[in-house]
Amino acid sequence: MEFDVSLADIQAAAERIAGKVRRTPTYRSAGLSERLGVETWVKLECLQLAGSFKVRGCFNKMSRLSDAERARGVVTVSGGNHAIAVSLVAREVGTRALVLMPKATPALNIRLTREAGGEVELCEDSIEAFAKAEAHAARGMVHVHSYDDPAIIAGHGTLGLELAADAGGRIDHVFVSIGGGGFSAGVGAALKGLDPAVRLHGVETEGATTMTQALAAGQPVPIRSTSISRTLGAPFATERTMAAARQFLEEIVVVPDAEAVRELVWVLQNERVLLEPAAACTVAAALARKDKFRPGERVCLVFCGSNVALEDIEGWRKSFGV
């Protein structure tokens, strides 16, 4: 299929969600500029409501629900940031949110989802959860897919509009994380729509290579993630997000979990910002590509989320010797 979200869709989404989400900071990082050898900017989406970019797409999708749809409620599948965002936004727009989560979901994410107002139902795995979501949708609930939905993707793309406006000039390289591919699709559509010359580098961690495997196979491939970057562990890509990846991405950089943790710690100590591994991996990816940057180029790293338990960070540091 051809990718079906345009720059105009994203600009309309920006108007729709204005005042509902934070315009998160974008700034030049002296420390990362020194490490990468070129001017480097960061987009702190980790400071967004509910701890990640996910509220952007959820507000764009759910603010347009009809009264009848609000009365029936929404259902979604997520063990991570999307679950928290759907729950928060559902409460804001006045509807019920049923969140189907794999049993392996971290306790922190379950707690944050419930605190945001979501009703949590644990399933054996993502495959069972998606099957149950489709069954609920057949009975009338609105299925808010975490990444395969044009409204969700357009909402996520609003981050790209902010980045382009706030980075203070031309951006040559942008590093953005990939889970199921909806976030990178929206950001790519926005940035490439504004400047076709910008180079977008997707980032995955070893054990969560959903998009890499799908593109290699030429079709969605079911995976069971083994990465600690749980929010990147989408069970499959889709034809829509694959089309976006082909259209917008220069490459996909795959980094080890240990490198994501090492950079998480570096950012916390040097930038005073808490990231989850799915965000910190963009630093590791940029470091892996630093020899390809040319003098005078400008790089931006998108820090997409911060929902991580401190005890998990401590465990990873011990496990990886970071």
Secondary structure, DSSP 8 states (H G I E B T S, - for coil): ------HHHHHHHHHHHTTTS----EEE-HHHHHHHTSEEEEEEGGGSGGGBTHHHHHHHHHTT--HHHHHH-EEEE-SSHHHHHHHHHHHHHT--EEEEEETT--HHHHHHHHHTT-EEEEESSHHHHHHHHHHHHHTT-EE--SSS-HHHHHHHHHHHHHHHHHS-S---EEEEE-SSSHHHHHHHHHHHHH-TT-EEEEEEETT--HHHHHHHHTS-------SS-GGG--S---HHHHHHHHHHEEEEEEE-HHHHHHHHHHHHHHT-----HHHHHHHHHHHHTGGG--TT-EEEEEE-B----HHHHHHHHHHHT-
